[in-house]
Amino acid sequence: MSVEFNLQTDFKPAGDQPLAISKLLKGISERKRFQTLLGATGTGKTFTIANIIQETKKPTLVMAPNKTLSAQLYNELKELF
């Protein structure tokens, strides 16, 4: 079973996002076990991760520290895909 992960948005990565996406994808291709994406509130971390999911075409487990952030992430990713 193949799942398509295609972003449904007109937005394009901007600012630091293209570099972050590139570095994280490189780490994935190098099979790094752990990577961290740091950024202040509203800097586009969810959008950055969505772009990585689209590029890798792999199901992804996204974890959040509480129910409120989990719901927010779910809704944002649902809108993007």
PyMOL Python script that loads the backbone (N, CA, C, O; Angstrom):
from pymol import cmd

cmd.read_pdbstr("""\
ATOM      1  N   MET A   1       0.839  -1.176   0.000  1.00  0.00           N
ATOM      2  CA  MET A   1       0.000   0.000   0.000  1.00  0.00           C
ATOM      3  C   MET A   1       0.884   1.240   0.000  1.00  0.00           C
ATOM      4  O   MET A   1       1.759   1.385   0.854  1.00  0.00           O
ATOM      5  N   SER A   2       0.659   2.115  -0.940  1.00  0.00           N
ATOM      6  CA  SER A   2       1.451   3.334  -1.063  1.00  0.00           C
ATOM      7  C   SER A   2       0.597   4.546  -0.709  1.00  0.00           C
ATOM      8  O   SER A   2      -0.531   4.689  -1.181  1.00  0.00           O
ATOM      9  N   VAL A   3       1.149   5.403   0.118  1.00  0.00           N
ATOM     10  CA  VAL A   3       0.443   6.616   0.520  1.00  0.00           C
ATOM     11  C   VAL A   3       1.161   7.805  -0.089  1.00  0.00           C
ATOM     12  O   VAL A   3       2.386   7.902  -0.017  1.00  0.00           O
ATOM     13  N   GLU A   4       0.405   8.702  -0.684  1.00  0.00           N
ATOM     14  CA  GLU A   4       0.993   9.917  -1.243  1.00  0.00           C
ATOM     15  C   GLU A   4       1.004  11.014  -0.181  1.00  0.00           C
ATOM     16  O   GLU A   4      -0.009  11.258   0.474  1.00  0.00           O
ATOM     17  N   PHE A   5       2.117  11.655  -0.017  1.00  0.00           N
ATOM     18  CA  PHE A   5       2.241  12.780   0.903  1.00  0.00           C
ATOM     19  C   PHE A   5       2.545  14.022   0.077  1.00  0.00           C
ATOM     20  O   PHE A   5       3.709  14.352  -0.150  1.00  0.00           O
ATOM     21  N   ASN A   6       1.512  14.701  -0.366  1.00  0.00           N
ATOM     22  CA  ASN A   6       1.672  15.898  -1.186  1.00  0.00           C
ATOM     23  C   ASN A   6       1.053  17.088  -0.477  1.00  0.00           C
ATOM     24  O   ASN A   6      -0.130  17.075  -0.137  1.00  0.00           O
ATOM     25  N   LEU A   7       1.856  18.112  -0.259  1.00  0.00           N
ATOM     26  CA  LEU A   7       1.359  19.313   0.403  1.00  0.00           C
ATOM     27  C   LEU A   7       0.285  19.984  -0.441  1.00  0.00           C
ATOM     28  O   LEU A   7       0.414  20.097  -1.660  1.00  0.00           O
ATOM     29  N   GLN A   8      -0.769  20.423   0.220  1.00  0.00           N
ATOM     30  CA  GLN A   8      -1.868  21.120  -0.435  1.00  0.00           C
ATOM     31  C   GLN A   8      -1.825  22.593  -0.015  1.00  0.00           C
ATOM     32  O   GLN A   8      -2.695  23.064   0.717  1.00  0.00           O
ATOM     33  N   THR A   9      -0.821  23.300  -0.481  1.00  0.00           N
ATOM     34  CA  THR A   9      -0.654  24.705  -0.119  1.00  0.00           C
ATOM     35  C   THR A   9       0.098  25.433  -1.213  1.00  0.00           C
ATOM     36  O   THR A   9       0.873  24.836  -1.961  1.00  0.00           O
ATOM     37  N   ASP A  10      -0.139  26.726  -1.296  1.00  0.00           N
ATOM     38  CA  ASP A  10       0.597  27.557  -2.246  1.00  0.00           C
ATOM     39  C   ASP A  10       1.865  28.131  -1.619  1.00  0.00           C
ATOM     40  O   ASP A  10       2.689  28.723  -2.316  1.00  0.00           O
ATOM     41  N   PHE A  11       2.025  27.957  -0.303  1.00  0.00           N
ATOM     42  CA  PHE A  11       3.196  28.488   0.384  1.00  0.00           C
ATOM     43  C   PHE A  11       4.446  27.713  -0.004  1.00  0.00           C
ATOM     44  O   PHE A  11       4.386  26.513  -0.271  1.00  0.00           O
ATOM     45  N   LYS A  12       5.551  28.391  -0.033  1.00  0.00           N
ATOM     46  CA  LYS A  12       6.860  27.798  -0.306  1.00  0.00           C
ATOM     47  C   LYS A  12       7.765  28.066   0.892  1.00  0.00           C
ATOM     48  O   LYS A  12       7.608  29.084   1.565  1.00  0.00           O
ATOM     49  N   PRO A  13       8.708  27.170   1.169  1.00  0.00           N
ATOM     50  CA  PRO A  13       9.644  27.423   2.264  1.00  0.00           C
ATOM     51  C   PRO A  13      10.373  28.755   2.062  1.00  0.00           C
ATOM     52  O   PRO A  13      10.763  29.102   0.947  1.00  0.00           O
ATOM     53  N   ALA A  14      10.545  29.486   3.158  1.00  0.00           N
ATOM     54  CA  ALA A  14      11.183  30.804   3.093  1.00  0.00           C
ATOM     55  C   ALA A  14      12.089  30.992   4.308  1.00  0.00           C
ATOM     56  O   ALA A  14      12.055  30.208   5.256  1.00  0.00           O
ATOM     57  N   GLY A  15      12.892  32.039   4.259  1.00  0.00           N
ATOM     58  CA  GLY A  15      13.774  32.347   5.380  1.00  0.00           C
ATOM     59  C   GLY A  15      14.769  31.228   5.628  1.00  0.00           C
ATOM     60  O   GLY A  15      15.492  30.818   4.721  1.00  0.00           O
ATOM     61  N   ASP A  16      14.804  30.737   6.857  1.00  0.00           N
ATOM     62  CA  ASP A  16      15.718  29.650   7.234  1.00  0.00           C
ATOM     63  C   ASP A  16      15.175  28.268   6.887  1.00  0.00           C
ATOM     64  O   ASP A  16      15.896  27.277   7.001  1.00  0.00           O
ATOM     65  N   GLN A  17      13.919  28.189   6.466  1.00  0.00           N
ATOM     66  CA  GLN A  17      13.299  26.888   6.209  1.00  0.00           C
ATOM     67  C   GLN A  17      14.012  26.060   5.136  1.00  0.00           C
ATOM     68  O   GLN A  17      14.247  24.874   5.367  1.00  0.00           O
ATOM     69  N   PRO A  18      14.368  26.622   3.976  1.00  0.00           N
ATOM     70  CA  PRO A  18      15.036  25.785   2.966  1.00  0.00           C
ATOM     71  C   PRO A  18      16.322  25.131   3.480  1.00  0.00           C
ATOM     72  O   PRO A  18      16.583  23.963   3.190  1.00  0.00           O
ATOM     73  N   LEU A  19      17.115  25.874   4.233  1.00  0.00           N
ATOM     74  CA  LEU A  19      18.356  25.313   4.780  1.00  0.00           C
ATOM     75  C   LEU A  19      18.052  24.230   5.814  1.00  0.00           C
ATOM     76  O   LEU A  19      18.700  23.183   5.832  1.00  0.00           O
ATOM     77  N   ALA A  20      17.067  24.486   6.673  1.00  0.00           N
ATOM     78  CA  ALA A  20      16.691  23.487   7.677  1.00  0.00           C
ATOM     79  C   ALA A  20      16.196  22.212   7.006  1.00  0.00           C
ATOM     80  O   ALA A  20      16.563  21.111   7.417  1.00  0.00           O
ATOM     81  N   ILE A  21      15.369  22.354   5.981  1.00  0.00           N
ATOM     82  CA  ILE A  21      14.852  21.190   5.251  1.00  0.00           C
ATOM     83  C   ILE A  21      16.011  20.412   4.639  1.00  0.00           C
ATOM     84  O   ILE A  21      16.072  19.188   4.750  1.00  0.00           O
ATOM     85  N   SER A  22      16.920  21.121   3.999  1.00  0.00           N
ATOM     86  CA  SER A  22      18.068  20.479   3.358  1.00  0.00           C
ATOM     87  C   SER A  22      18.919  19.714   4.365  1.00  0.00           C
ATOM     88  O   SER A  22      19.304  18.572   4.115  1.00  0.00           O
ATOM     89  N   LYS A  23      19.213  20.341   5.499  1.00  0.00           N
ATOM     90  CA  LYS A  23      20.056  19.698   6.510  1.00  0.00           C
ATOM     91  C   LYS A  23      19.369  18.483   7.131  1.00  0.00           C
ATOM     92  O   LYS A  23      20.005  17.454   7.360  1.00  0.00           O
ATOM     93  N   LEU A  24      18.078  18.604   7.400  1.00  0.00           N
ATOM     94  CA  LEU A  24      17.362  17.479   7.985  1.00  0.00           C
ATOM     95  C   LEU A  24      17.243  16.319   6.998  1.00  0.00           C
ATOM     96  O   LEU A  24      17.381  15.160   7.388  1.00  0.00           O
ATOM     97  N   LEU A  25      16.990  16.622   5.726  1.00  0.00           N
ATOM     98  CA  LEU A  25      16.935  15.568   4.710  1.00  0.00           C
ATOM     99  C   LEU A  25      18.290  14.883   4.557  1.00  0.00           C
ATOM    100  O   LEU A  25      18.362  13.668   4.371  1.00  0.00           O
ATOM    101  N   LYS A  26      19.363  15.668   4.636  1.00  0.00           N
ATOM    102  CA  LYS A  26      20.713  15.094   4.563  1.00  0.00           C
ATOM    103  C   LYS A  26      20.941  14.145   5.736  1.00  0.00           C
ATOM    104  O   LYS A  26      21.490  13.056   5.567  1.00  0.00           O
ATOM    105  N   GLY A  27      20.519  14.564   6.914  1.00  0.00           N
ATOM    106  CA  GLY A  27      20.651  13.709   8.088  1.00  0.00           C
ATOM    107  C   GLY A  27      19.863  12.416   7.953  1.00  0.00           C
ATOM    108  O   GLY A  27      20.318  11.356   8.384  1.00  0.00           O
ATOM    109  N   ILE A  28      18.684  12.506   7.356  1.00  0.00           N
ATOM    110  CA  ILE A  28      17.877  11.303   7.129  1.00  0.00           C
ATOM    111  C   ILE A  28      18.593  10.373   6.162  1.00  0.00           C
ATOM    112  O   ILE A  28      18.660   9.165   6.391  1.00  0.00           O
ATOM    113  N   SER A  29      19.126  10.931   5.084  1.00  0.00           N
ATOM    114  CA  SER A  29      19.821  10.092   4.092  1.00  0.00           C
ATOM    115  C   SER A  29      21.092   9.472   4.674  1.00  0.00           C
ATOM    116  O   SER A  29      21.523   8.404   4.239  1.00  0.00           O
ATOM    117  N   GLU A  30      21.686  10.147   5.657  1.00  0.00           N
ATOM    118  CA  GLU A  30      22.873   9.614   6.330  1.00  0.00           C
ATOM    119  C   GLU A  30      22.508   8.698   7.500  1.00  0.00           C
ATOM    120  O   GLU A  30      23.380   8.234   8.235  1.00  0.00           O
ATOM    121  N   ARG A  31      21.226   8.450   7.656  1.00  0.00           N
ATOM    122  CA  ARG A  31      20.694   7.572   8.702  1.00  0.00           C
ATOM    123  C   ARG A  31      21.053   8.034  10.114  1.00  0.00           C
ATOM    124  O   ARG A  31      21.303   7.216  11.000  1.00  0.00           O
ATOM    125  N   LYS A  32      21.075   9.349  10.313  1.00  0.00           N
ATOM    126  CA  LYS A  32      21.294   9.864  11.665  1.00  0.00           C
ATOM    127  C   LYS A  32      20.095   9.463  12.521  1.00  0.00           C
ATOM    128  O   LYS A  32      18.946   9.609  12.104  1.00  0.00           O
ATOM    129  N   ARG A  33      20.369   8.967  13.698  1.00  0.00           N
ATOM    130  CA  ARG A  33      19.291   8.495  14.576  1.00  0.00           C
ATOM    131  C   ARG A  33      18.504   9.634  15.183  1.00  0.00           C
ATOM    132  O   ARG A  33      17.296   9.510  15.386  1.00  0.00           O
ATOM    133  N   PHE A  34      19.161  10.738  15.475  1.00  0.00           N
ATOM    134  CA  PHE A  34      18.492  11.842  16.144  1.00  0.00           C
ATOM    135  C   PHE A  34      18.826  13.155  15.458  1.00  0.00           C
ATOM    136  O   PHE A  34      19.974  13.412  15.098  1.00  0.00           O
ATOM    137  N   GLN A  35      17.807  13.978  15.284  1.00  0.00           N
ATOM    138  CA  GLN A  35      17.987  15.335  14.777  1.00  0.00           C
ATOM    139  C   GLN A  35      16.988  16.213  15.515  1.00  0.00           C
ATOM    140  O   GLN A  35      15.941  15.739  15.953  1.00  0.00           O
ATOM    141  N   THR A  36      17.308  17.473  15.650  1.00  0.00           N
ATOM    142  CA  THR A  36      16.428  18.395  16.351  1.00  0.00           C
ATOM    143  C   THR A  36      16.193  19.629  15.498  1.00  0.00           C
ATOM    144  O   THR A  36      17.128  20.201  14.936  1.00  0.00           O
ATOM    145  N   LEU A  37      14.939  20.027  15.409  1.00  0.00           N
ATOM    146  CA  LEU A  37      14.566  21.266  14.731  1.00  0.00           C
ATOM    147  C   LEU A  37      14.133  22.245  15.808  1.00  0.00           C
ATOM    148  O   LEU A  37      13.105  22.052  16.458  1.00  0.00           O
ATOM    149  N   LEU A  38      14.915  23.290  15.993  1.00  0.00           N
ATOM    150  CA  LEU A  38      14.612  24.298  17.008  1.00  0.00           C
ATOM    151  C   LEU A  38      14.129  25.574  16.348  1.00  0.00           C
ATOM    152  O   LEU A  38      14.627  25.968  15.294  1.00  0.00           O
ATOM    153  N   GLY A  39      13.154  26.217  16.977  1.00  0.00           N
ATOM    154  CA  GLY A  39      12.682  27.498  16.467  1.00  0.00           C
ATOM    155  C   GLY A  39      11.666  28.091  17.422  1.00  0.00           C
ATOM    156  O   GLY A  39      10.979  27.365  18.140  1.00  0.00           O
ATOM    157  N   ALA A  40      11.573  29.391  17.430  1.00  0.00           N
ATOM    158  CA  ALA A  40      10.606  30.082  18.276  1.00  0.00           C
ATOM    159  C   ALA A  40       9.187  29.847  17.756  1.00  0.00           C
ATOM    160  O   ALA A  40       8.992  29.384  16.633  1.00  0.00           O
ATOM    161  N   THR A  41       8.223  30.168  18.575  1.00  0.00           N
ATOM    162  CA  THR A  41       6.822  30.058  18.189  1.00  0.00           C
ATOM    163  C   THR A  41       6.562  30.858  16.921  1.00  0.00           C
ATOM    164  O   THR A  41       6.978  32.011  16.806  1.00  0.00           O
ATOM    165  N   GLY A  42       5.868  30.235  15.967  1.00  0.00           N
ATOM    166  CA  GLY A  42       5.477  30.941  14.748  1.00  0.00           C
ATOM    167  C   GLY A  42       6.536  31.011  13.669  1.00  0.00           C
ATOM    168  O   GLY A  42       6.389  31.777  12.717  1.00  0.00           O
ATOM    169  N   THR A  43       7.604  30.230  13.791  1.00  0.00           N
ATOM    170  CA  THR A  43       8.682  30.301  12.795  1.00  0.00           C
ATOM    171  C   THR A  43       8.534  29.286  11.666  1.00  0.00           C
ATOM    172  O   THR A  43       9.356  29.255  10.750  1.00  0.00           O
ATOM    173  N   GLY A  44       7.488  28.450  11.723  1.00  0.00           N
ATOM    174  CA  GLY A  44       7.236  27.525  10.622  1.00  0.00           C
ATOM    175  C   GLY A  44       7.825  26.140  10.790  1.00  0.00           C
ATOM    176  O   GLY A  44       8.137  25.474   9.802  1.00  0.00           O
ATOM    177  N   LYS A  45       7.982  25.695  12.034  1.00  0.00           N
ATOM    178  CA  LYS A  45       8.534  24.356  12.265  1.00  0.00           C
ATOM    179  C   LYS A  45       7.616  23.271  11.703  1.00  0.00           C
ATOM    180  O   LYS A  45       8.091  22.316  11.087  1.00  0.00           O
ATOM    181  N   THR A  46       6.314  23.410  11.909  1.00  0.00           N
ATOM    182  CA  THR A  46       5.365  22.414  11.399  1.00  0.00           C
ATOM    183  C   THR A  46       5.416  22.365   9.880  1.00  0.00           C
ATOM    184  O   THR A  46       5.406  21.280   9.297  1.00  0.00           O
ATOM    185  N   PHE A  47       5.471  23.515   9.234  1.00  0.00           N
ATOM    186  CA  PHE A  47       5.550  23.572   7.773  1.00  0.00           C
ATOM    187  C   PHE A  47       6.866  22.957   7.287  1.00  0.00           C
ATOM    188  O   PHE A  47       6.896  22.279   6.260  1.00  0.00           O
ATOM    189  N   THR A  48       7.937  23.192   8.020  1.00  0.00           N
ATOM    190  CA  THR A  48       9.234  22.605   7.676  1.00  0.00           C
ATOM    191  C   THR A  48       9.156  21.081   7.742  1.00  0.00           C
ATOM    192  O   THR A  48       9.608  20.393   6.826  1.00  0.00           O
ATOM    193  N   ILE A  49       8.589  20.563   8.813  1.00  0.00           N
ATOM    194  CA  ILE A  49       8.443  19.116   8.963  1.00  0.00           C
ATOM    195  C   ILE A  49       7.535  18.553   7.875  1.00  0.00           C
ATOM    196  O   ILE A  49       7.799  17.471   7.351  1.00  0.00           O
ATOM    197  N   ALA A  50       6.475  19.270   7.530  1.00  0.00           N
ATOM    198  CA  ALA A  50       5.573  18.816   6.464  1.00  0.00           C
ATOM    199  C   ALA A  50       6.321  18.687   5.144  1.00  0.00           C
ATOM    200  O   ALA A  50       6.076  17.750   4.385  1.00  0.00           O
ATOM    201  N   ASN A  51       7.220  19.605   4.866  1.00  0.00           N
ATOM    202  CA  ASN A  51       8.019  19.526   3.640  1.00  0.00           C
ATOM    203  C   ASN A  51       8.941  18.312   3.663  1.00  0.00           C
ATOM    204  O   ASN A  51       9.163  17.682   2.629  1.00  0.00           O
ATOM    205  N   ILE A  52       9.469  17.985   4.815  1.00  0.00           N
ATOM    206  CA  ILE A  52      10.335  16.812   4.938  1.00  0.00           C
ATOM    207  C   ILE A  52       9.524  15.532   4.737  1.00  0.00           C
ATOM    208  O   ILE A  52       9.983  14.602   4.073  1.00  0.00           O
ATOM    209  N   ILE A  53       8.325  15.484   5.307  1.00  0.00           N
ATOM    210  CA  ILE A  53       7.450  14.327   5.112  1.00  0.00           C
ATOM    211  C   ILE A  53       7.138  14.159   3.629  1.00  0.00           C
ATOM    212  O   ILE A  53       7.155  13.044   3.108  1.00  0.00           O
ATOM    213  N   GLN A  54       6.856  15.265   2.954  1.00  0.00           N
ATOM    214  CA  GLN A  54       6.561  15.201   1.521  1.00  0.00           C
ATOM    215  C   GLN A  54       7.758  14.664   0.735  1.00  0.00           C
ATOM    216  O   GLN A  54       7.592  13.837  -0.161  1.00  0.00           O
ATOM    217  N   GLU A  55       8.954  15.129   1.068  1.00  0.00           N
ATOM    218  CA  GLU A  55      10.154  14.709   0.334  1.00  0.00           C
ATOM    219  C   GLU A  55      10.523  13.248   0.587  1.00  0.00           C
ATOM    220  O   GLU A  55      10.921  12.539  -0.337  1.00  0.00           O
ATOM    221  N   THR A  56      10.392  12.800   1.827  1.00  0.00           N
ATOM    222  CA  THR A  56      10.783  11.424   2.143  1.00  0.00           C
ATOM    223  C   THR A  56       9.714  10.417   1.743  1.00  0.00           C
ATOM    224  O   THR A  56      10.008   9.239   1.543  1.00  0.00           O
ATOM    225  N   LYS A  57       8.474  10.881   1.626  1.00  0.00           N
ATOM    226  CA  LYS A  57       7.344  10.001   1.259  1.00  0.00           C
ATOM    227  C   LYS A  57       7.206   8.826   2.224  1.00  0.00           C
ATOM    228  O   LYS A  57       6.887   7.707   1.820  1.00  0.00           O
ATOM    229  N   LYS A  58       7.452   9.102   3.517  1.00  0.00           N
ATOM    230  CA  LYS A  58       7.362   8.045   4.521  1.00  0.00           C
ATOM    231  C   LYS A  58       6.387   8.451   5.621  1.00  0.00           C
ATOM    232  O   LYS A  58       6.324   9.619   6.005  1.00  0.00           O
ATOM    233  N   PRO A  59       5.624   7.473   6.127  1.00  0.00           N
ATOM    234  CA  PRO A  59       4.785   7.775   7.289  1.00  0.00           C
ATOM    235  C   PRO A  59       5.674   8.277   8.424  1.00  0.00           C
ATOM    236  O   PRO A  59       6.805   7.818   8.590  1.00  0.00           O
ATOM    237  N   THR A  60       5.159   9.206   9.189  1.00  0.00           N
ATOM    238  CA  THR A  60       5.973   9.862  10.206  1.00  0.00           C
ATOM    239  C   THR A  60       5.227   9.935  11.530  1.00  0.00           C
ATOM    240  O   THR A  60       4.051  10.296  11.572  1.00  0.00           O
ATOM    241  N   LEU A  61       5.909   9.597  12.596  1.00  0.00           N
ATOM    242  CA  LEU A  61       5.351   9.744  13.930  1.00  0.00           C
ATOM    243  C   LEU A  61       5.751  11.123  14.448  1.00  0.00           C
ATOM    244  O   LEU A  61       6.937  11.432  14.571  1.00  0.00           O
ATOM    245  N   VAL A  62       4.748  11.945  14.749  1.00  0.00           N
ATOM    246  CA  VAL A  62       4.999  13.282  15.288  1.00  0.00           C
ATOM    247  C   VAL A  62       4.535  13.266  16.738  1.00  0.00           C
ATOM    248  O   VAL A  62       3.387  12.933  17.032  1.00  0.00           O
ATOM    249  N   MET A  63       5.438  13.629  17.634  1.00  0.00           N
ATOM    250  CA  MET A  63       5.114  13.600  19.056  1.00  0.00           C
ATOM    251  C   MET A  63       5.074  15.012  19.613  1.00  0.00           C
ATOM    252  O   MET A  63       5.830  15.887  19.191  1.00  0.00           O
ATOM    253  N   ALA A  64       4.178  15.218  20.568  1.00  0.00           N
ATOM    254  CA  ALA A  64       4.047  16.515  21.227  1.00  0.00           C
ATOM    255  C   ALA A  64       3.962  16.282  22.738  1.00  0.00           C
ATOM    256  O   ALA A  64       3.544  15.211  23.178  1.00  0.00           O
ATOM    257  N   PRO A  65       4.360  17.284  23.533  1.00  0.00           N
ATOM    258  CA  PRO A  65       4.430  17.078  24.978  1.00  0.00           C
ATOM    259  C   PRO A  65       3.089  17.101  25.714  1.00  0.00           C
ATOM    260  O   PRO A  65       3.028  16.728  26.886  1.00  0.00           O
ATOM    261  N   ASN A  66       2.015  17.531  25.048  1.00  0.00           N
ATOM    262  CA  ASN A  66       0.720  17.559  25.734  1.00  0.00           C
ATOM    263  C   ASN A  66      -0.429  17.490  24.723  1.00  0.00           C
ATOM    264  O   ASN A  66      -0.215  17.609  23.517  1.00  0.00           O
ATOM    265  N   LYS A  67      -1.646  17.296  25.230  1.00  0.00           N
ATOM    266  CA  LYS A  67      -2.812  17.132  24.359  1.00  0.00           C
ATOM    267  C   LYS A  67      -3.112  18.385  23.546  1.00  0.00           C
ATOM    268  O   LYS A  67      -3.551  18.290  22.400  1.00  0.00           O
ATOM    269  N   THR A  68      -2.883  19.534  24.117  1.00  0.00           N
ATOM    270  CA  THR A  68      -3.175  20.778  23.408  1.00  0.00           C
ATOM    271  C   THR A  68      -2.296  20.918  22.175  1.00  0.00           C
ATOM    272  O   THR A  68      -2.793  21.198  21.084  1.00  0.00           O
ATOM    273  N   LEU A  69      -0.997  20.726  22.343  1.00  0.00           N
ATOM    274  CA  LEU A  69      -0.086  20.812  21.194  1.00  0.00           C
ATOM    275  C   LEU A  69      -0.308  19.662  20.215  1.00  0.00           C
ATOM    276  O   LEU A  69      -0.152  19.837  19.006  1.00  0.00           O
ATOM    277  N   SER A  70      -0.668  18.494  20.728  1.00  0.00           N
ATOM    278  CA  SER A  70      -0.968  17.364  19.840  1.00  0.00           C
ATOM    279  C   SER A  70      -2.135  17.703  18.924  1.00  0.00           C
ATOM    280  O   SER A  70      -2.076  17.454  17.720  1.00  0.00           O
ATOM    281  N   ALA A  71      -3.184  18.266  19.487  1.00  0.00           N
ATOM    282  CA  ALA A  71      -4.357  18.647  18.691  1.00  0.00           C
ATOM    283  C   ALA A  71      -3.999  19.722  17.673  1.00  0.00           C
ATOM    284  O   ALA A  71      -4.449  19.674  16.529  1.00  0.00           O
ATOM    285  N   GLN A  72      -3.195  20.682  18.088  1.00  0.00           N
ATOM    286  CA  GLN A  72      -2.777  21.753  17.178  1.00  0.00           C
ATOM    287  C   GLN A  72      -1.969  21.184  16.015  1.00  0.00           C
ATOM    288  O   GLN A  72      -2.219  21.529  14.860  1.00  0.00           O
ATOM    289  N   LEU A  73      -1.011  20.324  16.308  1.00  0.00           N
ATOM    290  CA  LEU A  73      -0.201  19.702  15.253  1.00  0.00           C
ATOM    291  C   LEU A  73      -1.064  18.867  14.314  1.00  0.00           C
ATOM    292  O   LEU A  73      -0.904  18.925  13.095  1.00  0.00           O
ATOM    293  N   TYR A  74      -1.976  18.094  14.887  1.00  0.00           N
ATOM    294  CA  TYR A  74      -2.869  17.267  14.069  1.00  0.00           C
ATOM    295  C   TYR A  74      -3.642  18.135  13.078  1.00  0.00           C
ATOM    296  O   TYR A  74      -3.689  17.838  11.885  1.00  0.00           O
ATOM    297  N   ASN A  75      -4.244  19.204  13.582  1.00  0.00           N
ATOM    298  CA  ASN A  75      -5.048  20.076  12.718  1.00  0.00           C
ATOM    299  C   ASN A  75      -4.207  20.764  11.650  1.00  0.00           C
ATOM    300  O   ASN A  75      -4.633  20.868  10.499  1.00  0.00           O
ATOM    301  N   GLU A  76      -3.027  21.230  12.017  1.00  0.00           N
ATOM    302  CA  GLU A  76      -2.168  21.907  11.038  1.00  0.00           C
ATOM    303  C   GLU A  76      -1.693  20.939   9.958  1.00  0.00           C
ATOM    304  O   GLU A  76      -1.713  21.278   8.775  1.00  0.00           O
ATOM    305  N   LEU A  77      -1.271  19.749  10.348  1.00  0.00           N
ATOM    306  CA  LEU A  77      -0.802  18.776   9.358  1.00  0.00           C
ATOM    307  C   LEU A  77      -1.953  18.266   8.493  1.00  0.00           C
ATOM    308  O   LEU A  77      -1.777  18.018   7.300  1.00  0.00           O
ATOM    309  N   LYS A  78      -3.125  18.113   9.096  1.00  0.00           N
ATOM    310  CA  LYS A  78      -4.307  17.685   8.330  1.00  0.00           C
ATOM    311  C   LYS A  78      -4.628  18.705   7.238  1.00  0.00           C
ATOM    312  O   LYS A  78      -4.973  18.332   6.116  1.00  0.00           O
ATOM    313  N   GLU A  79      -4.514  19.992   7.569  1.00  0.00           N
ATOM    314  CA  GLU A  79      -4.765  21.049   6.576  1.00  0.00           C
ATOM    315  C   GLU A  79      -3.705  21.055   5.479  1.00  0.00           C
ATOM    316  O   GLU A  79      -4.017  21.329   4.320  1.00  0.00           O
ATOM    317  N   LEU A  80      -2.468  20.758   5.829  1.00  0.00           N
ATOM    318  CA  LEU A  80      -1.378  20.796   4.849  1.00  0.00           C
ATOM    319  C   LEU A  80      -1.417  19.617   3.884  1.00  0.00           C
ATOM    320  O   LEU A  80      -0.988  19.739   2.737  1.00  0.00           O
ATOM    321  N   PHE A  81      -1.931  18.475   4.343  1.00  0.00           N
ATOM    322  CA  PHE A  81      -1.977  17.302   3.478  1.00  0.00           C
ATOM    323  C   PHE A  81      -3.403  16.999   3.084  1.00  0.00           C
ATOM    324  O   PHE A  81      -3.651  16.041   2.352  1.00  0.00           O
TER     325      PHE A  81
END
""", "prot")
cmd.dss("prot")
cmd.show_as("cartoon", "prot")
cmd.util.cbc("prot")
cmd.orient("prot")
